C-alpha cells in the first residue's frame, strides 16, 4: 500500500499548464509534494485538480471489464491474457488472484487519485494565497472525488473492506468492513457538501463537468454520488433526501451528468473501453442473455449490436458487440440522470406501498424513453424491484453496475454460468499489498 499512496500528480496534469504559469510552479519535470503544501498558488492547485480528473481515467476500462465479466454483462476476448475468461469467470479450478493485474491495477489507480485528493486538501488548507471560500472549493471537490474513488474500490472487495484513512503512509488507517466503509464514504461526502455549499470555485474542469462547474452544481454532483452510496447502505430516506438536492430531473435528458472525457489532443488519451464493431481477436462482446432477456421493442438493444459473424473463445460465444462507447473519444459517465431516476424508484419501493405510484411514474419515465409501453405489472415490492433491476441492467449496461446490483439483492446465483464448472464471485480478496 505504501508504494501506491506515494504517487504524485500525473505528467499530463503538468503538461496542460500554459507557459505563462511555469515560473510560478517551479520544477515541472520533477514535481514534489513539498512544492504544493506550503502557500500553493492557484495555478499549482489547479494543476492538482487537472491531475485528479485525469487520473480517474487510469485503468477505468479494466474496472469496467472486471465488473462486467463477473456480472455476466459481457466477455473480453483477448489473446493477451486468458485470465479474463478463467479467473474472472471462475473456470474449473481458477480463483481470483490477490496479486494480479485485474485487481491491483484498478485498485492502485483509485488510490493514486485518493492520494492526489489528500495532497490537494492539505495544500489548499495551508495556502495563505486563497480566501476561505476558495479553499472550500478545492477541499470540497477533493473530498467528493476521494469518496467516489474509494467507493469504486469497495465495489471490488465488498465485505473484505478498504482503507479509508491513507493520508499518512507511515500511519495507515485500518481496513474497514463494508458497512463502516460506506459510513466513512458518506461522512466524506457530507464534508464535501458542506464545504462546496459555501465555496468559491477558482478552478476549471474539463468538458466532462459541463454544467457542473460552480459550487451549487458541484453540490448537486456530490449529492448524486451520495444517493448511490446510500442505496448501497439501504438508507432509503438518505437516498431520497440526497436526490432532492442532486440534479435528478424526470423531464431532463437521461444523459445529463458528469463524464470522463477523452480526446485526440497531444498528451491526452483515447477511450480504452472503445472497440470497433466486428473486430476479430481483441473484442468486447455482450453476454448472449443481453438480447434474449430484452423485452420486445426495447431500443437498448442498440447497446449490443449484431456482429457480421459470431466470435468465440474458451467455449464462450457471442454474436453481439458491446456498443456503449461508440468512438475513441466517447465519454464514460461517472453518474447521470438515468441512474438517479432509477435510484428514486428503488428508494420509493423500498419505503413501502405508499411509494409504489411514485416509483411507477419514475419507471415509466425510463420505459417511455426506451420505446416501451408503461409498466402494467403487479404493484408489489418484488415485482417493482424486478422492474427496476431490469431497467438498471439495460440503462446502465457496461457502466459498472450489474454485478453490484445483483450482489446487493442476493441474486448472484441468478447470473448465468455458460460453462458447467464456472463460478460467480461475490467479491475480490484484498490485494496482497494490503
C-alpha positions in Angstrom: 0.0 0.0 0.0 2.8 2.5 0.7 4.0 2.3 -2.8 0.6 3.2 -4.0 0.0 6.2 -1.9 3.3 7.9 -2.6 2.2 8.6 -6.2 2.1 12.2 -7.1 0.3 14.1 -9.9 0.5 12.7 -13.4 2.7 14.1 -16.1 -0.4 15.0 -18.1 -1.5 17.4 -15.4 1.8 19.3 -15.7 1.8 19.4 -19.4 -1.5 21.2 -19.7 -0.3 24.3 -18.0 0.4 27.3 -20.2 4.0 28.6 -20.4 3.0 31.7 -18.5 2.4 29.6 -15.4 5.7 27.8 -15.4 7.6 30.4 -13.5 5.1 30.2 -10.6 5.0 26.5 -10.0 8.7 25.6 -10.0 10.2 22.5 -11.5 7.7 21.0 -13.9 9.8 17.9 -14.7 10.1 16.6 -11.2 7.3 18.0 -9.0 7.3 17.0 -5.4 4.7 17.1 -2.7 6.6 19.9 -0.9 6.0 22.1 -4.0 2.3 22.1 -3.2 2.0 22.0 0.5 3.1 25.5 1.6 1.4 28.6 0.2 0.4 26.9 -3.0 -0.8 29.2 -5.8 -4.0 28.8 -7.7 -2.1 27.6 -10.8 -0.4 24.9 -8.6 -3.7 23.9 -7.1 -5.4 23.9 -10.5 -2.7 21.6 -11.8 -3.6 19.2 -9.0 -7.3 19.4 -9.9 -6.4 18.6 -13.5 -4.2 15.7 -12.4 -7.1 14.3 -10.3 -9.6 14.5 -13.1 -7.1 12.9 -15.5 -6.1 10.1 -13.0 -9.7 9.0 -12.6 -9.5 7.6 -16.1 -6.5 5.3 -15.4 -7.5 1.7 -15.6 -11.1 2.7 -15.9 -11.7 0.3 -18.8 -10.1 -2.6 -16.8 -12.5 -1.8 -13.9 -15.5 -1.9 -16.4 -14.2 -5.2 -17.8 -13.7 -6.8 -14.4 -17.2 -6.0 -13.0 -18.8 -6.6 -16.4 -17.3 -10.0 -16.7 -18.2 -11.2 -13.2 -21.6 -9.7 -13.6 -22.1 -11.6 -16.9 -22.7 -8.5 -18.9 -20.0 -9.1 -21.4 -17.0 -11.1 -22.4 -13.5 -9.8 -23.0 -11.8 -11.9 -25.7 -8.1 -11.2 -26.0 -5.1 -13.2 -26.8 -3.1 -11.1 -24.4 -4.3 -12.8 -21.2 -6.5 -15.8 -20.7 -7.3 -14.8 -17.1 -10.2 -12.7 -18.3 -12.1 -15.9 -19.1 -10.6 -18.1 -16.5 -10.0 -16.4 -13.2 -12.8 -13.8 -13.5 -15.3 -16.3 -14.6 -14.2 -19.0 -12.1 -13.4 -21.5 -14.8 -12.8 -25.0 -13.4 -10.3 -24.6 -10.5 -9.5 -21.0 -11.2 -9.8 -18.5 -8.4 -9.4 -14.7 -8.0 -5.7 -13.8 -7.6 -5.0 -11.1 -5.0 -1.8 -10.0 -6.7 -2.5 -9.8 -10.4 -3.4 -7.1 -12.9 -7.2 -7.3 -12.9 -7.3 -6.3 -9.2 -4.1 -4.5 -8.5 -4.2 -2.1 -11.5 -7.6 -0.6 -10.9 -7.1 -0.7 -7.1 -3.8 1.2 -7.3 -5.2 3.7 -9.8 -8.0 4.6 -7.5 -5.7 5.1 -4.5 -3.4 7.3 -6.6 -6.3 9.6 -7.1 -7.1 9.4 -3.4 -3.5 10.4 -2.7 -3.7 13.4 -5.0 -7.0 14.4 -3.4 -5.3 14.3 0.0 -2.5 16.5 -1.3 -5.0 19.0 -2.7 -6.8 19.1 0.6 -3.6 19.8 2.6 -2.2 22.2 0.0 -5.4 24.3 -0.2 -5.9 24.3 3.5 -2.3 25.5 4.1 -2.2 28.1 1.4 -2.2 31.7 2.5 -2.9 32.9 -1.0 -6.6 31.9 -1.1 -9.7 33.2 0.5 -11.6 30.8 2.9 -14.3 30.3 0.2 -11.7 29.4 -2.4 -10.2 26.9 0.0 -13.6 25.3 0.4 -14.0 24.9 -3.3 -10.8 22.9 -3.6 -11.3 20.8 -0.5 -15.0 20.1 -1.2 -14.2 19.0 -4.7 -11.3 16.8 -3.5 -13.4 15.1 -0.8 -16.2 14.4 -3.3 -13.8 12.8 -5.7 -12.0 10.9 -3.0 -15.2 9.4 -1.8 -16.1 8.3 -5.3 -12.8 6.6 -5.8 -13.0 4.8 -2.5 -16.5 3.6 -3.5 -15.1 2.0 -6.7 -12.6 0.0 -4.8 -15.2 -1.0 -2.2 -17.3 -2.3 -5.1 -14.5 -4.7 -5.8 -13.7 -6.0 -2.3 -17.1 -5.5 -0.7 -17.1 -7.3 2.7 -13.3 -7.6 2.6 -13.3 -3.8 3.0 -11.0 -0.9 2.2 -8.7 1.5 3.9 -10.3 5.0 4.1 -7.6 6.8 6.0 -4.4 6.7 3.9 -3.1 10.3 4.1 -0.1 9.3 6.2 1.8 6.4 4.5 3.6 5.7 7.8 0.3 5.5 9.8 -2.3 3.9 7.6 -5.8 3.6 9.0 -7.4 0.1 9.4 -9.1 -1.9 6.8 -12.8 -1.2 7.4 -15.6 -3.7 6.8 -18.3 -3.0 4.2 -20.8 -1.1 6.4 -18.2 1.0 8.2 -16.6 1.8 4.8 -19.9 3.0 3.4 -20.4 5.1 6.6 -17.0 6.7 6.2 -17.6 7.4 2.5 -21.0 9.1 3.3 -19.3 11.2 6.0 -16.6 12.3 3.5 -19.3 13.3 1.0 -21.2 15.2 3.8 -18.0 17.1 4.5 -17.6 17.8 0.8 -21.2 19.0 0.5 -20.7 21.4 3.5 -17.5 22.9 2.0 -18.9 23.2 -1.5 -22.0 24.9 -0.2 -20.0 27.9 0.9 -17.4 27.7 -1.7 -16.0 29.9 -4.5 -14.8 27.7 -7.3 -11.5 29.1 -8.5 -10.6 26.2 -10.8 -11.6 24.9 -14.2 -12.8 21.4 -15.1 -12.9 19.6 -18.4 -16.0 19.4 -20.6 -17.0 16.3 -18.7 -18.2 18.7 -16.0 -20.1 21.0 -18.3 -22.9 22.4 -16.3 -21.3 21.2 -13.1 -18.5 23.7 -12.6 -19.8 26.1 -9.9 -20.4 25.4 -6.2 -24.2 24.8 -6.5 -23.8 22.3 -9.3 -20.9 20.6 -7.7 -23.1 20.1 -4.6 -25.7 18.5 -6.8 -23.0 16.2 -8.2 -21.9 15.4 -4.6 -25.5 14.6 -3.6 -25.9 12.3 -6.6 -22.9 10.2 -5.6 -24.3 10.2 -2.0 -27.6 8.8 -3.3 -25.8 5.9 -4.9 -23.8 5.2 -1.6 -27.0 5.5 0.4 -28.7 2.9 -1.8 -25.8 0.5 -1.2 -26.2 1.2 2.5 -30.0 0.6 2.3 -30.5 4.1 3.7 -33.7 4.8 1.6 -34.6 8.1 3.4 -31.0 9.2 2.7 -31.4 8.3 -1.0 -34.5 10.5 -1.3 -33.1 13.4 0.6 -29.9 13.5 -1.4 -31.8 13.1 -4.7 -33.8 16.2 -3.7 -30.5 18.1 -3.6 -29.0 16.4 -6.7 -29.5 17.1 -10.4 -32.2 14.4 -10.8 -34.9 15.7 -13.2 -37.5 13.4 -14.8 -38.1 16.0 -17.5 -34.4 16.3 -18.4 -32.2 14.4 -20.8 -31.4 11.0 -19.3 -27.7 11.5 -20.2 -27.4 14.7 -18.1 -24.5 14.1 -15.8 -20.7 14.1 -15.2 -18.4 12.3 -17.5 -14.8 11.2 -18.0 -13.7 12.7 -21.3 -11.1 11.7 -23.9 -9.6 13.3 -27.0 -7.1 13.1 -29.8 -5.1 16.1 -28.4 -1.4 15.6 -27.9 -0.7 14.3 -24.4 -4.3 13.2 -23.8 -5.7 9.6 -24.1 -8.4 7.8 -26.1 -11.2 5.9 -24.5 -9.7 2.5 -23.8 -13.2 0.9 -23.5 -13.8 1.5 -27.2 -13.5 -1.4 -29.6 -14.7 -1.1 -33.2 -17.6 -3.3 -34.3 -16.9 -6.7 -35.9 -13.3 -6.8 -34.7 -11.7 -10.3 -34.5 -9.5 -11.4 -31.7 -9.5 -8.3 -29.4 -13.2 -7.7 -28.7 -15.7 -6.9 -26.1 -18.9 -8.8 -26.8 -22.3 -8.8 -25.0 -23.3 -11.8 -23.0 -25.8 -13.8 -25.1 -28.5 -13.2 -22.4 -28.4 -9.5 -23.1 -30.6 -9.9 -26.2 -32.6 -12.9 -25.2 -33.8 -11.2 -21.9 -34.7 -7.9 -23.5 -38.3 -7.0 -23.8 -39.7 -6.7 -27.3 -39.2 -3.2 -28.8 -36.7 -2.1 -26.2 -34.3 0.3 -28.0 -31.5 -0.6 -25.7 -30.7 -3.4 -28.0 -28.6 -0.8 -29.7 -26.0 -1.1 -26.9 -25.2 -4.6 -28.1 -25.1 -4.6 -31.9 -25.3 -7.7 -34.1 -22.0 -8.8 -35.5 -21.4 -9.9 -39.1 -20.5 -13.3 -37.6 -20.2 -14.7 -34.1 -16.9 -14.8 -32.2 -15.8 -17.5 -29.8 -13.1 -18.1 -27.2 -12.6 -20.7 -24.5 -16.0 -22.3 -25.2 -17.8 -19.0 -25.0 -19.6 -17.4 -27.9 -21.4 -14.2 -28.7 -22.9 -12.6 -31.8 -23.2 -9.1 -30.4 -20.6 -6.4 -29.8 -20.7 -4.2 -26.8 -21.6 -0.8 -28.4 -21.9 1.6 -25.5 -18.8 3.7 -26.2 -19.1 4.2 -29.9 -15.9 6.1 -30.7 -12.4 6.5 -29.4 -13.4 9.8 -27.8 -16.8 8.8 -26.4 -17.2 9.9 -22.8 -17.7 7.5 -19.9 -20.2 8.5 -17.2 -19.4 8.9 -13.5 -23.1 9.4 -12.8 -26.1 10.6 -14.8 -29.7 11.4 -14.6 -31.0 8.0 -15.7 -29.3 6.3 -12.8 -30.7 8.9 -10.4 -34.3 8.4 -11.6 -33.9 4.6 -11.1 -32.4 5.2 -7.6 -35.5 7.3 -6.8 -37.8 4.5 -8.0 -35.9 1.9 -6.0 -36.0 4.0 -2.8 -39.7 4.7 -3.1 -40.3 0.9 -3.5 -38.2 0.1 -0.5 -40.1 2.5 1.7 -43.3 0.6 1.2 -46.7 0.6 -0.7 -47.2 4.3 -0.2 -44.4 5.0 -2.6 -45.3 2.5 -5.3 -47.2 5.0 -7.5 -44.2 7.4 -7.4 -41.9 4.5 -8.3 -44.1 3.5 -11.3 -44.0 7.1 -12.5 -40.2 7.1 -12.4 -40.1 3.6 -14.0 -42.3 4.8 -16.8 -40.1 7.8 -17.5 -37.4 5.3 -18.3 -39.6 2.8 -20.2 -41.1 5.6 -22.3 -37.6 6.8 -23.2 -36.7 3.4 -24.5 -39.7 2.7 -26.7 -41.6 0.5 -24.1 -45.2 0.7 -23.0 -45.9 1.9 -19.4 -45.4 -0.6 -16.6 -48.5 -2.9 -16.2 -47.2 -5.5 -13.8 -48.2 -6.1 -10.2 -47.9 -3.3 -7.6 -45.8 -5.4 -5.2 -42.4 -4.8 -3.9 -40.9 -7.9 -5.5 -42.4 -7.1 -9.0 -41.4 -3.5 -8.9 -37.8 -4.3 -7.7 -37.6 -6.8 -10.6 -38.6 -4.0 -13.0 -36.0 -1.6 -11.5 -33.3 -4.1 -11.8 -34.3 -4.9 -15.4 -34.0 -1.2 -16.3 -30.8 -0.8 -14.4 -29.4 -3.7 -16.3 -30.1 -2.2 -19.7 -29.9 1.5 -19.0 -26.6 1.2 -17.2 -25.1 -1.5 -19.3 -21.3 -1.6 -19.2 -21.2 1.4 -16.8 -20.2 -0.8 -13.8 -23.4 -1.6 -12.0 -24.9 -5.1 -12.8 -22.6 -7.1 -10.6 -23.1 -4.7 -7.7 -26.8 -4.7 -8.1 -27.2 -8.4 -8.2 -25.0 -8.8 -5.2 -26.8 -6.3 -3.1 -30.1 -8.1 -3.8 -28.6 -11.5 -3.1 -29.2 -12.6 -6.7 -25.7 -13.6 -7.8 -27.0 -17.1 -8.2 -29.3 -15.9 -10.9 -26.4 -14.8 -13.1 -25.8 -17.2 -16.0 -22.9 -19.6 -16.0 -22.1 -20.7 -19.5 -19.7 -23.4 -18.6 -20.6 -26.1 -16.1 -17.7 -25.5 -13.8 -17.7 -21.7 -13.8 -18.3 -19.6 -10.6 -19.9 -16.2 -10.0 -17.7 -14.4 -7.5 -19.1 -12.4 -4.7 -16.1 -10.2 -4.1 -12.3 -9.8 -4.6 -9.8 -10.6 -1.9 -7.9 -7.7 -0.5 -4.8 -7.1 -2.7 -1.6 -8.6 -1.4 -0.2 -5.2 -0.7 -2.8 -4.7 2.0 
